[in-house]
Amino acid sequence: MTFISLFFDQCIMLHEFFHHGKIAALYGGKRIGRLLEQRWSGHLAVTKIVYDNYSSILQNLKEIKNDRFNGDDVAKSIGIKKVMLDLEFRIAMVVAKKILSTLQPADAALQARCAGLKDDITIIKCVENEIIKLRSDQMYNQILEEAKSLTIDEFGESENRTQTSKRQVKNPNRMDDYLMYGPSCSSARQNIEKPFKSEYFETLDILIAELRRRFSDNDDLINSIASLDELDVDKMGPLKNLGLKIPSREEVSVVKAYLSRNADKMENTLQVLYRQREAFKDTYELFASVATIGCSTAVCESTFSSLTAINRPQRLSMGHERMAGMVFLAFEKKRTKSVDLNEVLRIFNNMANRRIQLF
């Protein structure tokens, strides 16, 4: 994944260069954000910005000249322009955009506060299958054509890895009886016709292996949760090890018959079972328990982020009870905004020993 990591290093360089005031005033495109190693959603956002504003960035780099900018800025602009015109940069940009866009649904699902492991497993499996589909000669050719089409004629092209040597190379004749020269054994010719193909497939192989590694530690449990809608008692064994009560085969058979009668309704299994939770008590409790299994630490991280935003140096004297209450209100801001403040003030006004009457 060398050329992908190099591309993100160059994105950091673009952010630092266009962050300067004089150059930022010249640039009219969307601001290039700063990359954070732990947030891949930021990598996708920066990649999309560079891709969508590719021509605008090159045009701005061309306008940076000695009469308005110092020599350091001019030298950097020339170097950045050369890097961006290189085919390696363009291929890496298109590959990163396609891969990160494919991973985005899984990333958003795992970072959601209301994320459930059962639904997210299905999303992750679908994302993995789409990543596997990218590993084909057809997709590589599409990416190569898209990368080559990005360069505007007025800027020219600089394809360092694909340029042929001006010097005509002659093969030695001393080993003609032992060696065969031709297209089938010429790695240089293959590299010219299909640049960065090996790097592209290597990136996908590493990504697929990493997805399988991260979601294979508890394979039995994950498969059991993913197949819960099948209502197969034999596949519910790992859930029993978690302390969850498994419904009887007789109850499961009745549930299957009931669900088949309601198959035309646009509802998931849990919604149907909720209405009949008294009749199918064990099955409903199993589905409800699985739906509450968290799939990430996003909620915990969001809670601590709310605490950091409230616990400022000016509020260090705030008591623990008040701090906990404010963090709860900040964390549940959607519900807080829907609260009727007049009703809150009326309740507060009716409390005993009020010096000032608000109503």
TABEL-V97127 format. One record per residue. N is the residue number from 1. RES is the residue in one letter. PHI is phi in radians with two decimals (NA if undefined). OMEGA is omega in whole degrees, 0 to 359 (NA if undefined). BURIAL is # if it has 9 or more other C-alpha atoms within 8 Angstrom, else .. Layout:
N/RES/PHI/OMEGA/BURIAL
N/RES/PHI/OMEGA/BURIAL
This chain:
1/M/NA/185/.
2/T/-1.09/186/.
3/F/-1.28/175/#
4/I/-1.28/179/#
5/S/-1.12/177/.
6/L/-1.14/178/.
7/F/-1.08/180/#
8/F/-1.20/174/#
9/D/-1.09/179/.
10/Q/-1.25/174/.
11/C/-1.15/175/#
12/I/-1.10/178/#
13/M/-1.11/177/.
14/L/-1.10/179/#
15/H/-1.06/181/#
16/E/-1.15/183/.
17/F/-1.25/182/.
18/F/-1.42/178/#
19/H/-1.43/180/.
20/H/-1.15/188/.
21/G/-1.00/184/.
22/K/-1.17/180/.
23/I/-1.34/178/#
24/A/-1.10/178/#
25/A/-1.19/179/.
26/L/-1.33/184/.
27/Y/-1.39/182/#
28/G/-1.82/180/.
29/G/-1.46/180/.
30/K/-1.23/186/.
31/R/-1.11/178/.
32/I/-1.46/184/#
33/G/-1.33/179/.
34/R/-1.60/181/.
35/L/-1.44/174/#
36/L/-2.03/186/.
37/E/-1.06/186/.
38/Q/-1.56/182/.
39/R/-2.13/181/.
40/W/-1.33/175/#
41/S/-1.11/176/.
42/G/-1.19/177/#
43/H/-1.10/178/#
44/L/-1.15/181/#
45/A/-1.09/180/#
46/V/-1.16/179/#
47/T/-1.07/179/#
48/K/-1.13/180/#
49/I/-1.13/180/#
50/V/-1.13/180/#
51/Y/-1.17/183/#
52/D/-1.23/182/.
53/N/-1.89/185/#
54/Y/-1.02/181/#
55/S/-1.14/180/.
56/S/-1.14/179/#
57/I/-1.13/179/#
58/L/-1.11/179/#
59/Q/-1.13/178/.
60/N/-1.14/178/#
61/L/-1.11/179/#
62/K/-1.22/183/#
63/E/-1.42/179/.
64/I/-1.39/184/#
65/K/-2.24/187/.
66/N/-1.16/185/.
67/D/-1.24/182/.
68/R/-2.10/185/.
69/F/-2.19/179/#
70/N/-1.36/185/.
71/G/-1.12/180/.
72/D/-1.12/179/.
73/D/-1.15/180/#
74/V/-1.12/180/#
75/A/-1.12/179/.
76/K/-1.13/181/.
77/S/-1.12/178/#
78/I/-1.13/180/#
79/G/-1.16/180/.
80/I/-1.15/179/#
81/K/-1.10/179/#
82/K/-1.11/179/#
83/V/-1.14/184/.
84/M/-1.22/178/#
85/L/-1.39/181/#
86/D/-1.17/182/#
87/L/-1.11/179/#
88/E/-1.06/179/#
89/F/-1.10/184/#
90/R/-1.18/178/#
91/I/-1.13/180/#
92/A/-1.08/179/#
93/M/-1.15/180/#
94/V/-1.17/179/#
95/V/-1.12/180/#
96/A/-1.08/179/#
97/K/-1.11/182/#
98/K/-1.20/182/.
99/I/-1.21/182/#
100/L/-1.19/176/#
101/S/-1.17/177/#
102/T/-1.22/180/#
103/L/-1.38/187/#
104/Q/-1.02/178/#
105/P/-1.03/178/#
106/A/-1.16/179/#
107/D/-1.10/180/#
108/A/-1.16/180/.
109/A/-1.16/182/#
110/L/-1.28/180/#
111/Q/-1.64/182/#
112/A/-1.26/180/#
113/R/-1.20/183/.
114/C/-1.69/184/.
115/A/-1.22/175/#
116/G/-2.06/186/#
117/L/-1.14/184/#
118/K/-1.10/181/#
119/D/-1.23/183/#
120/D/-1.21/177/#
121/I/-1.07/178/#
122/T/-1.09/179/#
123/I/-1.11/181/#
124/I/-1.13/178/#
125/K/-1.09/179/.
126/C/-1.12/178/.
127/V/-1.11/179/#
128/E/-1.07/179/#
129/N/-1.12/179/.
130/E/-1.21/176/#
131/I/-1.13/179/#
132/I/-1.10/179/#
133/K/-1.14/179/.
134/L/-1.19/184/#
135/R/-1.48/179/#
136/S/-2.63/179/.
137/D/-1.12/180/.
138/Q/-1.12/179/.
139/M/-1.16/178/#
140/Y/-1.08/180/#
141/N/-1.12/177/.
142/Q/-1.11/179/.
143/I/-1.14/180/#
144/L/-1.11/179/#
145/E/-1.14/178/.
146/E/-1.14/179/#
147/A/-1.16/180/#
148/K/-1.21/182/#
149/S/-1.36/183/.
150/L/-1.27/185/.
151/T/-1.33/177/#
152/I/-1.42/185/.
153/D/-0.99/185/.
154/E/-1.21/179/.
155/F/-1.59/183/.
156/G/1.32/181/.
157/E/-2.28/177/#
158/S/-2.42/184/.
159/E/-1.87/188/#
160/N/-1.08/185/.
161/R/-1.39/187/.
162/T/-1.96/181/#
163/Q/-1.32/176/.
164/T/-1.50/181/.
165/S/-1.25/178/.
166/K/-1.23/181/.
167/R/-1.47/181/.
168/Q/-1.37/183/.
169/V/-1.64/177/.
170/K/-1.83/178/.
171/N/-1.30/178/.
172/P/-1.16/182/.
173/N/-1.74/183/.
174/R/-1.24/185/.
175/M/-1.95/183/.
176/D/-1.08/181/.
177/D/-1.32/186/.
178/Y/-2.06/184/.
179/L/-2.05/177/.
180/M/-2.10/179/.
181/Y/-1.87/180/.
182/G/-3.12/183/.
183/P/-1.06/185/.
184/S/-1.21/182/.
185/C/-2.05/181/.
186/S/-1.82/180/#
187/S/-1.21/180/.
188/A/-1.16/180/.
189/R/-1.14/179/.
190/Q/-1.12/180/#
191/N/-1.18/179/#
192/I/-1.27/183/#
193/E/-1.29/182/.
194/K/-2.29/183/.
195/P/-1.21/174/#
196/F/1.11/179/#
197/K/-1.19/180/#
198/S/-1.13/178/.
199/E/-1.15/179/#
200/Y/-1.11/180/#
201/F/-1.20/178/#
202/E/-1.13/178/#
203/T/-1.06/180/#
204/L/-1.17/179/#
205/D/-1.10/179/.
206/I/-1.13/181/.
207/L/-1.15/179/.
208/I/-1.11/179/#
209/A/-1.10/180/.
210/E/-1.21/177/.
211/L/-1.09/180/#
212/R/-1.21/180/.
213/R/-1.18/184/.
214/R/-1.20/184/.
215/F/-1.99/178/.
216/S/-2.11/180/.
217/D/-1.13/179/.
218/N/-2.10/186/.
219/D/-1.01/183/.
220/D/-1.10/180/.
221/L/-1.16/181/#
222/I/-1.11/179/#
223/N/-1.15/178/.
224/S/-1.15/179/#
225/I/-1.21/182/#
226/A/-1.12/182/#
227/S/-1.73/183/#
228/L/-1.11/181/#
229/D/-1.14/178/.
230/E/-1.27/179/.
231/L/0.98/177/.
232/D/-1.75/184/.
233/V/-1.09/182/#
234/D/-1.14/180/.
235/K/-1.55/183/#
236/M/-1.62/182/#
237/G/-0.98/179/#
238/P/-1.03/178/#
239/L/-1.22/177/#
240/K/-1.14/178/#
241/N/-1.15/177/.
242/L/-1.44/181/.
243/G/1.66/179/.
244/L/-1.46/180/#
245/K/-1.44/181/.
246/I/-1.62/179/#
247/P/-1.18/179/#
248/S/-1.26/179/.
249/R/-1.10/180/.
250/E/-1.15/179/.
251/E/-1.14/180/#
252/V/-1.10/179/#
253/S/-1.12/177/.
254/V/-1.18/178/.
255/V/-1.08/178/#
256/K/-1.05/179/#
257/A/-1.12/180/.
258/Y/-1.19/180/.
259/L/-1.18/179/#
260/S/-1.15/178/.
261/R/-1.35/181/.
262/N/-1.94/185/.
263/A/-1.18/183/.
264/D/-1.37/181/.
265/K/-1.47/181/.
266/M/-1.46/180/.
267/E/-2.40/175/.
268/N/-1.46/187/.
269/T/-1.09/182/.
270/L/-1.12/179/#
271/Q/-1.12/179/.
272/V/-1.17/181/#
273/L/-1.19/180/#
274/Y/-1.09/179/.
275/R/-1.20/180/.
276/Q/-2.00/184/#
277/R/-1.17/177/#
278/E/-1.33/181/.
279/A/-1.31/181/.
280/F/-1.97/188/#
281/K/-1.05/184/#
282/D/-1.17/180/#
283/T/-1.16/179/#
284/Y/-1.12/181/#
285/E/-1.10/178/#
286/L/-1.14/180/#
287/F/-1.12/180/#
288/A/-1.15/179/#
289/S/-1.17/179/#
290/V/-1.14/181/#
291/A/-1.18/181/#
292/T/-1.66/178/.
293/I/-1.27/181/.
294/G/-1.25/182/.
295/C/-1.95/180/#
296/S/-2.75/179/.
297/T/-1.74/185/.
298/A/-1.07/181/#
299/V/-1.15/179/#
300/C/-1.11/180/.
301/E/-1.12/179/.
302/S/-1.15/178/#
303/T/-1.10/180/#
304/F/-1.19/176/.
305/S/-1.14/176/.
306/S/-1.13/179/#
307/L/-1.11/180/#
308/T/-1.12/181/.
309/A/-1.22/183/.
310/I/-1.61/185/#
311/N/-1.40/179/#
312/R/-1.49/179/.
313/P/-1.01/181/.
314/Q/-1.33/184/.
315/R/-2.07/183/.
316/L/-1.17/180/.
317/S/-1.48/181/.
318/M/-1.19/180/.
319/G/-1.26/184/.
320/H/-1.14/183/.
321/E/-1.12/179/.
322/R/-1.18/179/.
323/M/-1.07/180/#
324/A/-1.10/179/.
325/G/-1.15/180/.
326/M/-1.22/177/#
327/V/-1.11/179/#
328/F/-1.09/179/.
329/L/-1.14/180/#
330/A/-1.21/181/#
331/F/-1.21/179/#
332/E/-1.71/187/.
333/K/-1.16/178/.
334/K/-1.13/178/.
335/R/-1.26/181/.
336/T/-1.09/181/#
337/K/-1.16/181/.
338/S/-1.52/181/.
339/V/-1.33/176/.
340/D/-1.38/184/.
341/L/-1.17/177/.
342/N/-1.10/178/.
343/E/-1.17/177/.
344/V/-1.10/180/.
345/L/-1.15/178/#
346/R/-1.14/177/#
347/I/-1.11/179/.
348/F/-1.15/181/.
349/N/-1.22/181/#
350/N/-1.42/177/.
351/M/-1.20/185/.
352/A/-1.20/174/.
353/N/1.05/175/.
354/R/-1.54/179/.
355/R/-1.34/182/.
356/I/-1.99/178/.
357/Q/-1.52/182/.
358/L/-1.44/179/.
359/F/-2.27/NA/.
